[in-house]
Amino acid sequence: MDFSFTPEQEALRNDVRTFLEQELREKRWKPACDAWIQGFDPDFTTRVAARGWIGLTWPKEYGGHERSFVDRLIVTEEMLRYGAPAALHWFADRQIGGGILRYGNEEQRREFLPRIIRGELYVGLGMSEPEAGSDLASLSTKAEEQDDCFLVNGQKTWTSGGSFINYIDLFARTDFTAPKHKGISEFLVPMNLPGISRVPMVDITGTEAWNDVFFDNVRVPKDCLIGERNKGFYHVVEELAYERGGMERLMGNYPLYDGLRRFVAQTFKDGKPLSHEPRVRTLMAELEVEFEVGRLLMYKAASVMDEGRPPTVEASTSKVFGTTFEQRLANAAMEILGPYGGLSASSPHAAVDGLAVHSYLASKGYSLQAGSTEVLKGIIATRGLGLPS
């Protein structure tokens, strides 16, 4: 792995930073933790699309730019660094569009990929269910084949951006006698079909970033099927590798990290910056080292993608390390800020814009999303280290 960036990649990073700094000067949005999954701003997505930063790695014949996964990681790293509201295009750009490229037919590629690239298609994940999360193969949503459609019944939960999306990447059971891993199919379903309803979920931070999505005798056209029937679970396995290896698993709460570094440098105690306190210095030094290690792990996963290999082990390693860092950052912030860290942004006394309490509450779920730490350690052990299962 080459740890240096090319002049073209450095220019790309500078372009993204210049764009985001201009956005902040114009006060188009405010930096936020978890903005990649909770920041829904269609105008921002349109502006990002106009600069060619969605579908960056995809073939030019569909509107992409055929650039590397490392290039894409540079763009997403800067989006996360600035806490930009990129949620509307994040999932389609990160994994769903790539799935269409790998498994979809030519008509689907030409229909959906240009719309994603233009920032017009907002897609949410229809994977998890109330009784099927880490064990996704246990899902119970049914898609029964009819003469002219698949009749879908069931419920999806934790659907990101469910109130805003116009399509859902749905995984449903199509073979009810096959082993559970072999009877699942993938569909790209319009959210305006009769029988689909969505109910916002309010999480522990008070945010409505997720939905329950219900399917009640929904007639899904057969041309919504992505790839072969009953092969959907194998699509999931590959898609999750791309999902787990992203920089958002390290930098989801980066605005807190950036604010905390400024806070300890600019806040004085007994005439000295708080950063001179031994405990504070130790915490911040540990975080800095861990952040840089995590960043290199993310770029390692991207380099594996550029070699044409799914980064199954590398992405699992990155995700475990990155989400552990995010949780440690939230805990360190609460320790350093004390009672002021528990105040939300609405309080005039909140430290670091109230980001600490949001991150502290949200971070407990970081190690569950896209595969729990326990599941991923099993993947690292068996597929990475060759240990018995």
N, C-alpha and C positions, 0 to 999 in steps of 0.2 A: 504494500500500500504506500502510495506517495503522499506524504503529509503536507506538501506544498500545493498552492493553488496556481493555476495558469493566469497570465495577464488578463485573458478574457473572463475568467471566473472572478477575479478581483474587480474588473470593470462592472460585471453583473451585480456583485455585492454593493458596489458604490451607487449604481443606478437605483437599486431597491431602497437603499438608505436615503438617498436624495428624495425619492418619491415619498417615502414615509415621513421624513422630516417636514416636507412641504405640507403633507396632510395634517400634521400636528400644528404647524404654524397657522394653518387655516381653520383649526379647531373643528375639523370634520368629525372627529371621534376622540374619545379619551382612552389612553392605554388601560388595559384590564387583564387580570389573570384569567386564564381559560377562554380568552376571546376566540381561539381557534374552534371552540365547540359551543360557545355561548354568545358570540358576537355576530348577530345577524344584520347585515347591512348590504342590501342589494346594490346600492349606488357604489359602495366600495368595491364589491365584486366586479361590477361593470368596469370600473377604472383599472382594476388589476388585469382584467381580461384584455382591455385595450392595449396594455403593454406587453401582451404575449406571455404572461407568467402563469397561465393555466394550461394544462396539457403540454407542459414544456418538453417532456420526453417523448411525446407521441409522434407518429409519422406525419410528414408535411402534407400528405395527400388528404388527411382529415383535418388539417388546420393547425397541426402541432409544429414543433420546431426541431425535433430530433436531437435534443440536447441530452446531456447525461443526467443520471440520477443525482450525482454530486451537485450539478448545477441547480437542480430542483431543490436539493437540500439547502443550498445557499439562500434561495428565495424564502423558503419556509422558516429557516433560522432567523432571518431578519424580520419576518412577519411576527414571529413569536417574541423576538427581542423588543419590539416596539408595542407589543400587546394589541395588534391590529385585528379588527373584526372580520375575520376571514371564514367564518363558520359556514356560510352558504355554499361556498365552492369547495370546501376542504375535502369532504369525503369523496365526492365525484372525481376530484383531481387526484387524490391520494391512491385510491384503490378501485373504485367502481369503474371508472373509465378504462383502467388497465385490464380489469376483468372482461370488459366488453371487447377490448382488443384481442385478448387471448382466447376467449370462448365464444364471443358473439359471431353472428354471420355478417357478411359484407353489408347487407341492407341495414342491420342494426348499427354497425360502425359508422356508416354514412349518415344515419339518422341522428344518433345521439352524441357522438364525439364532437362534431362542430358546435353543437348547442352548449355542451359543457365548456368548451374552449371560449365561447363568446360570453360565458357567465349567465346563461339563460336557464340552464337545467340545474335545479337544486335537488339533490338526491340524499335520502336518509337511509340508514341501515335497518333492515327488517330481519334481524337475526334473533336476539334474545327474546325469551318468553318468561312468564311468571315461574314456570317450572323447568326452564331449560336455559341455563346461562353458560357456565363453564363447560357443561356437558351438552353442547349444542345439538348433538345427534339425537337427543331425546325430545326435540321439538315436536309439537302436536298439531300445529296449524296444517290444515289439509288443503290440497289442491286436487280435486277429483276431475278427471278428464270427461268432458261432455263432447257432443258432436262438433260444436263450434267454439269451445272455450274450455278453460279450467274453472271449476266452481270452487272458490276459496272461502274457507271458514276458519276462524281462529283469532288469536290475539298476539300482538307483538308489544314488547315493552322496552323502555330505555331507547326509544327511537330518537336520535339526535335531530333537533330542528324540526320535529314533527309538525309544528304549527306553521312552518314556512315552506317546507319541501313541496315540490310538485310531482316527484316520483319517489318510489320506495324500492330499494333493492331487497326483494322478498325471497326468503328461503322457506319452502313449504314441503310437506311430505306428499309425494306422488305415488309411491309404492308402499302399500300397507302390509305386505307380507315379507318383504326383503329385510335383511338385517338393518338396524337403524341407521348405520352410516351409509347404506347403499340405496336408500329410498327417498332422497331429498333432491329437489330441483330448485334452480334459481330463476327468478322472474324480475324483470324491470317493469313495475306496475305504475300507471298514472294514478295519482291520488284523487282524481275527480271522478273515478268510477262509482256508480251507485253501490251503496252497501259498505263503503269505507267511512269510518268515523274516527276522530282523534280526540283524545282527552289530555290536556296538559298535565304534567307532573311537576309539582313544586318540590324542589329538593331541599336539603338541609340548609343551604345558603339563601333560600328564598327565591331562587332562580327557576324560571320555567323553560329550561333548555331542552327538555325531553318530553316525549308523549307516550301514552299508551295508544296503540292503533288497533282498531277492531275491524274484522272482516266478516260480514254477514251475508252469505250467499253472493259474493262478489264474482261477477262473470269476467274473468281475465282472458283477453284474447290470446290465442295460441302463439301469436308472433311475439308475445312478451317473454317467452321462454328463452333464457340465455344458455347456450350450449346444449349438451345432450341431457335428455331427461334422466333423472335419478343420479346425476353426477354432481349435484350442487354441493355436497359436503366437501368434495375434493377442491371445488372452487374456493370454499371458505378457508380451507387450510392454507392455500396459497395467498389469498387476499389478506389473511390475518398477519402473515409474515411481513407484507408491505405496510400494514397498519401499525404493527408493533415497532418497526424500525425507524419511525419518524422522529424528528427532533421535538415534536410536541410531548413526547414521553419524558423529556428532560427539562423543557423550557416552558411548560404550560403556565407556570407561575413565575416566569422570569421577571415581570414588572415588580414583583415583591422583592426579588433578589437585588435588582438594580436599586430600588428604593431603600432597601436595608443597608446596602453599602454606602449610600449617600448619608443615611441617618447616622450611622456610627462614626462617620468622618466629620459630620457637621454638628453633632450634639455633644455638648461639653459637660463634664462632671469634674468638679474640683479644679477647674481651669484647664483640663486636658480633654481631648476628644475621647469619646466613649470607646473608640477603637484601641485606645491604650490600655483598657482594662484587660487583664490576662484572660479571663474567661471569654470575653467578647472576641478578643484577638484569636483565641484558639478556635472558636466556633467558625469565625469568618474564614480563617485559613483552611480549615477542613472543608468547608463548602467550596472554596475556590478550587482546591485540588480535585475534589469530586466532580465539580462541574466540568473541568477541562478533560478529565478522564471520560466522563459520560459523552461529551461532545465528540471525542475521538471514536468512541464506540459507535455513535450514530453515523459518522462518516465511513467507518469500516463497513457497516451494513449497506450504505449507499454504494460503496465500491464493489461489493459483492453483486448488487443488482446490476451494475454496469458490466459485470462479467457475464450477465445472462443467467445467473443462478438465483433462485428464491433464497432470501437470507434467513432461513428458518431458525438456525441456531444463533446467528449473529443478532437477529432482531429480538429473539427471546432474551438474550444477554443484555442488549441495550435497554429493553423495556424494564427488566427487573432492576437494573442499575439506575436507570433514569427516574423511575417512579419512586424508588427508595430515596434518591436525592431530593425529589420534590417534597416528600414527606419530611425529611430531615430539615430542609429549608424552612418549611412551615413551623416545625417545632422550635427551631433555633430562633426564628423571628418572634415567636410568642415568648420565649425565654428572655430575649434581649429587650423587647419592648415592654414587657411586664403588663400591667393592667391596661395600658394604652393600646396594646396589640389586640385586645378583645373588643375594641370599639369599631363599629362599622363606619363606612364613608359618610353617613349622615350626621355623625357627631363632629362638632368643631374641634374636639380634643383627640380625634383619631390620629394615630401615627401612620406614616407611609400610606396615606390616602385610604386607610381602612382595608388594605389588601391582605393584611396578616390574618384576620379572623376569617375572611372568605377562604383563603388558601388552607388554613388549618382545618376548617370544616370539610372543604371539598377534597383535600388530599387523601382522606381515608379511602375514597373510592378510586384513586389513581391506580392502586395496585390490583384492582378488580377489573377495570375496563380493559377490553381486548385480550382477556386471559389473565387469570389470577397469578400472583407470584408463585404459588404452590404448583400450579399446572406448568408454568414456564420453567421452573426449576427441574421438573421432570423431563421436559423436552431437552434442556441443556444436558442433563445427566445421560439420557439414553441416546439421543441423536448426536450430541456434541462430544461427549466423553466415552460413549460406547458402553456405559454401565448397564447392567440388567434392569429390566423394567419391573 
